Amino acid sequence: MAARYLFDPPRPRSKKAARTIKSLLVRCPSTSKLTDTGRTVEEKLWPAAKVERQKFTCAHCGKIHSWEKADVVLGRPTT
């Protein structure tokens, strides 16, 4: 194996498909702003996912909202 030094150009990335993790966002009914539910899902698994009605405390208005799969918008993860 050849030695690599700090001044060598970077190696090309592998062609392996990267996992795309998405945040589950729900629109607040009071403010109409998207709010993170604190959950993530792999994008290719989302169409087959079964999600029951869930509740979360909204960061925008402070109220408790319930949501289901039809209410979700997939967004970039927060981390």
N, CA and C atoms as an extended XYZ file, in Angstrom:
237
Properties=species:S:1:pos:R:3:atomname:S:1:resname:S:1:resid:I:1 pbc="F F F"
N         0.833       -1.168        0.000 N   MET     1
C         0.000        0.000        0.000 CA  MET     1
C         0.882        1.237        0.000 C   MET     1
N         0.522        2.180       -0.821 N   ALA     2
C         1.317        3.395       -0.951 CA  ALA     2
C         1.108        4.301        0.263 C   ALA     2
N         2.147        4.989        0.631 N   ALA     3
C         2.052        5.927        1.754 CA  ALA     3
C         1.341        7.196        1.296 C   ALA     3
N         0.528        7.751        2.164 N   ARG     4
C        -0.159        9.014        1.846 CA  ARG     4
C         0.396       10.108        2.748 C   ARG     4
N         0.507       11.273        2.173 N   TYR     5
C         1.027       12.410        2.917 CA  TYR     5
C        -0.045       13.486        2.989 C   TYR     5
N         0.132       14.455        3.849 N   LEU     6
C        -0.853       15.503        4.041 CA  LEU     6
C        -1.103       16.334        2.789 C   LEU     6
N        -0.144       16.403        1.877 N   PHE     7
C        -0.301       17.234        0.701 CA  PHE     7
C        -0.894       16.477       -0.484 C   PHE     7
N        -1.219       15.190       -0.328 N   ASP     8
C        -1.860       14.434       -1.409 CA  ASP     8
C        -3.288       14.936       -1.613 C   ASP     8
N        -3.779       14.911       -2.858 N   PRO     9
C        -5.176       15.314       -3.081 CA  PRO     9
C        -6.126       14.315       -2.415 C   PRO     9
N        -7.321       14.757       -2.051 N   PRO    10
C        -8.260       13.847       -1.394 CA  PRO    10
C        -8.700       12.729       -2.339 C   PRO    10
N        -8.955       11.579       -1.771 N   ARG    11
C        -9.428       10.449       -2.561 CA  ARG    11
C       -10.903       10.653       -2.889 C   ARG    11
N       -11.329       10.169       -4.056 N   PRO    12
C       -12.753       10.303       -4.397 CA  PRO    12
C       -13.614        9.475       -3.459 C   PRO    12
N       -14.810        9.977       -3.185 N   ARG    13
C       -15.728        9.248       -2.305 CA  ARG    13
C       -16.228        7.995       -2.996 C   ARG    13
N       -16.563        7.009       -2.209 N   SER    14
C       -17.095        5.778       -2.778 CA  SER    14
C       -18.480        6.045       -3.359 C   SER    14
N       -18.895        5.261       -4.313 N   LYS    15
C       -20.171        5.449       -4.993 CA  LYS    15
C       -21.331        4.828       -4.221 C   LYS    15
N       -21.069        4.396       -2.998 N   LYS    16
C       -22.088        3.790       -2.157 CA  LYS    16
C       -23.187        4.813       -1.857 C   LYS    16
N       -24.436        4.391       -1.935 N   ALA    17
C       -25.555        5.299       -1.666 CA  ALA    17
C       -25.550        5.710       -0.201 C   ALA    17
N       -25.598        7.001        0.023 N   ALA    18
C       -25.600        7.523        1.387 CA  ALA    18
C       -27.009        7.443        1.966 C   ALA    18
N       -27.083        7.179        3.260 N   ARG    19
C       -28.387        7.174        3.928 CA  ARG    19
C       -28.836        8.618        4.089 C   ARG    19
N       -30.070        8.859        3.748 N   THR    20
C       -30.598       10.211        3.912 CA  THR    20
C       -31.589       10.197        5.065 C   THR    20
N       -31.139       10.721        6.180 N   ILE    21
C       -31.968       10.803        7.374 CA  ILE    21
C       -32.708       12.135        7.339 C   ILE    21
N       -34.006       12.086        7.557 N   LYS    22
C       -34.833       13.290        7.518 CA  LYS    22
C       -35.523       13.507        8.857 C   LYS    22
N       -35.741       14.760        9.198 N   SER    23
C       -36.501       15.135       10.391 CA  SER    23
C       -37.976       15.146       10.051 C   SER    23
N       -38.811       14.781       11.013 N   LEU    24
C       -40.249       14.855       10.822 CA  LEU    24
C       -40.719       16.212       11.343 C   LEU    24
N       -41.225       17.045       10.448 N   LEU    25
C       -41.690       18.377       10.792 CA  LEU    25
C       -43.210       18.434       10.666 C   LEU    25
N       -43.853       19.157       11.572 N   VAL    26
C       -45.308       19.313       11.563 CA  VAL    26
C       -45.617       20.808       11.656 C   VAL    26
N       -46.622       21.256       10.920 N   ARG    27
C       -47.007       22.671       10.934 CA  ARG    27
C       -47.870       22.972       12.152 C   ARG    27
N       -47.506       24.005       12.899 N   CYS    28
C       -48.266       24.443       14.058 CA  CYS    28
C       -49.571       25.073       13.575 C   CYS    28
N       -50.725       24.618       14.077 N   PRO    29
C       -51.995       25.199       13.630 CA  PRO    29
C       -52.200       26.643       14.093 C   PRO    29
N       -51.534       27.063       15.138 N   SER    30
C       -51.699       28.434       15.645 CA  SER    30
C       -50.850       29.448       14.882 C   SER    30
N       -49.580       29.083       14.624 N   THR    31
C       -48.648       30.030       14.011 CA  THR    31
C       -48.329       29.704       12.556 C   THR    31
N       -48.710       28.536       12.079 N   SER    32
C       -48.427       28.061       10.711 CA  SER    32
C       -46.938       27.871       10.449 C   SER    32
N       -46.132       27.762       11.499 N   LYS    33
C       -44.700       27.527       11.339 CA  LYS    33
C       -44.421       26.035       11.473 C   LYS    33
N       -43.397       25.559       10.743 N   LEU    34
C       -43.006       24.162       10.864 CA  LEU    34
C       -42.264       23.949       12.173 C   LEU    34
N       -42.595       22.866       12.856 N   THR    35
C       -41.998       22.542       14.146 CA  THR    35
C       -41.418       21.143       14.089 C   THR    35
N       -40.223       20.979       14.623 N   ASP    36
C       -39.578       19.669       14.663 CA  ASP    36
C       -40.247       18.806       15.727 C   ASP    36
N       -40.586       17.565       15.367 N   THR    37
C       -41.217       16.653       16.320 CA  THR    37
C       -40.192       15.939       17.186 C   THR    37
N       -38.918       16.053       16.831 N   GLY    38
C       -37.875       15.360       17.581 CA  GLY    38
C       -37.631       13.949       17.076 C   GLY    38
N       -38.267       13.580       15.997 N   ARG    39
C       -38.102       12.242       15.430 CA  ARG    39
C       -37.456       12.338       14.063 C   ARG    39
N       -36.732       11.277       13.690 N   THR    40
C       -36.111       11.202       12.372 CA  THR    40
C       -36.457        9.875       11.725 C   THR    40
N       -36.317        9.828       10.409 N   VAL    41
C       -36.600        8.606        9.664 CA  VAL    41
C       -35.708        8.586        8.421 C   VAL    41
N       -35.358        7.390        7.982 N   GLU    42
C       -34.620        7.262        6.739 CA  GLU    42
C       -35.599        7.502        5.592 C   GLU    42
N       -35.235        8.375        4.670 N   GLU    43
C       -36.167        8.838        3.643 CA  GLU    43
C       -36.769        7.696        2.816 C   GLU    43
N       -35.981        6.703        2.460 N   LYS    44
C       -36.515        5.632        1.613 CA  LYS    44
C       -37.480        4.715        2.383 C   LYS    44
N       -37.446        4.735        3.716 N   LEU    45
C       -38.357        3.916        4.513 CA  LEU    45
C       -39.663        4.643        4.843 C   LEU    45
N       -39.735        5.942        4.598 N   TRP    46
C       -40.897        6.732        4.984 CA  TRP    46
C       -42.199        6.291        4.308 C   TRP    46
N       -42.216        6.006        3.008 N   PRO    47
C       -43.491        5.620        2.379 CA  PRO    47
C       -44.123        4.372        3.002 C   PRO    47
N       -43.315        3.449        3.489 N   ALA    48
C       -43.836        2.209        4.065 CA  ALA    48
C       -44.033        2.301        5.583 C   ALA    48
N       -43.612        3.396        6.194 N   ALA    49
C       -43.703        3.533        7.653 CA  ALA    49
C       -45.152        3.668        8.109 C   ALA    49
N       -45.454        3.040        9.235 N   LYS    50
C       -46.772        3.168        9.846 CA  LYS    50
C       -46.611        4.015       11.098 C   LYS    50
N       -47.351        5.110       11.158 N   VAL    51
C       -47.225        6.055       12.267 CA  VAL    51
C       -48.595        6.240       12.903 C   VAL    51
N       -48.659        6.025       14.199 N   GLU    52
C       -49.900        6.261       14.936 CA  GLU    52
C       -49.969        7.740       15.309 C   GLU    52
N       -51.167        8.197       15.683 N   ARG    53
C       -51.342        9.582       16.123 CA  ARG    53
C       -50.451        9.816       17.343 C   ARG    53
N       -49.684       10.910       17.311 N   GLN    54
C       -48.759       11.221       18.390 CA  GLN    54
C       -48.936       12.670       18.804 C   GLN    54
N       -48.404       13.013       19.970 N   LYS    55
C       -48.497       14.369       20.501 CA  LYS    55
C       -47.100       14.910       20.769 C   LYS    55
N       -46.974       16.236       20.685 N   PHE    56
C       -45.725       16.900       21.047 CA  PHE    56
C       -46.036       18.319       21.502 C   PHE    56
N       -45.131       18.892       22.269 N   THR    57
C       -45.280       20.269       22.711 CA  THR    57
C       -44.622       21.166       21.674 C   THR    57
N       -45.389       22.102       21.164 N   CYS    58
C       -44.928       22.993       20.097 CA  CYS    58
C       -43.929       24.010       20.642 C   CYS    58
N       -42.826       24.189       19.918 N   ALA    59
C       -41.801       25.153       20.317 CA  ALA    59
C       -42.233       26.584       20.024 C   ALA    59
N       -43.203       26.777       19.134 N   HIS    60
C       -43.617       28.122       18.732 CA  HIS    60
C       -44.708       28.701       19.631 C   HIS    60
N       -45.723       27.882       19.958 N   CYS    61
C       -46.842       28.430       20.740 CA  CYS    61
C       -46.934       27.823       22.142 C   CYS    61
N       -46.202       26.739       22.409 N   GLY    62
C       -46.196       26.132       23.732 CA  GLY    62
C       -47.355       25.185       23.999 C   GLY    62
N       -48.260       25.031       23.037 N   LYS    63
C       -49.398       24.129       23.220 CA  LYS    63
C       -49.024       22.708       22.803 C   LYS    63
N       -49.870       21.760       23.196 N   ILE    64
C       -49.675       20.368       22.810 CA  ILE    64
C       -50.519       20.103       21.568 C   ILE    64
N       -49.852       19.633       20.509 N   HIS    65
C       -50.534       19.308       19.259 CA  HIS    65
C       -50.427       17.815       19.009 C   HIS    65
N       -51.427       17.262       18.341 N   SER    66
C       -51.339       15.870       17.907 CA  SER    66
C       -51.125       15.864       16.396 C   SER    66
N       -50.442       14.838       15.905 N   TRP    67
C       -50.157       14.754       14.481 CA  TRP    67
C       -50.194       13.305       14.034 C   TRP    67
N       -50.374       13.115       12.743 N   GLU    68
C       -50.325       11.792       12.140 CA  GLU    68
C       -49.499       11.888       10.872 C   GLU    68
N       -49.334       10.778       10.186 N   LYS    69
C       -48.427       10.720        9.038 CA  LYS    69
C       -48.780       11.744        7.960 C   LYS    69
N       -50.054       11.976        7.717 N   ALA    70
C       -50.474       12.911        6.667 CA  ALA    70
C       -50.051       14.349        6.965 C   ALA    70
N       -49.786       14.686        8.226 N   ASP    71
C       -49.409       16.048        8.622 CA  ASP    71
C       -47.914       16.319        8.495 C   ASP    71
N       -47.115       15.292        8.245 N   VAL    72
C       -45.661       15.401        8.320 CA  VAL    72
C       -45.060       15.950        7.026 C   VAL    72
N       -44.063       16.822        7.205 N   VAL    73
C       -43.211       17.297        6.120 CA  VAL    73
C       -41.807       16.808        6.451 C   VAL    73
N       -41.139       16.149        5.500 N   LEU    74
C       -39.776       15.674        5.745 CA  LEU    74
C       -38.812       16.829        5.513 C   LEU    74
N       -37.949       17.057        6.487 N   GLY    75
C       -36.977       18.149        6.392 CA  GLY    75
C       -35.586       17.674        6.734 C   GLY    75
N       -34.628       18.578        6.623 N   ARG    76
C       -33.254       18.247        6.989 CA  ARG    76
C       -33.151       18.022        8.486 C   ARG    76
N       -32.322       17.075        8.913 N   PRO    77
C       -32.157       16.881       10.357 CA  PRO    77
C       -31.520       18.089       11.014 C   PRO    77
N       -31.842       18.319       12.267 N   THR    78
C       -31.351       19.492       12.977 CA  THR    78
C       -29.906       19.354       13.415 C   THR    78
N       -29.359       18.161       13.467 N   THR    79
C       -27.971       17.988       13.897 CA  THR    79
C       -27.049       17.747       12.752 C   THR    79
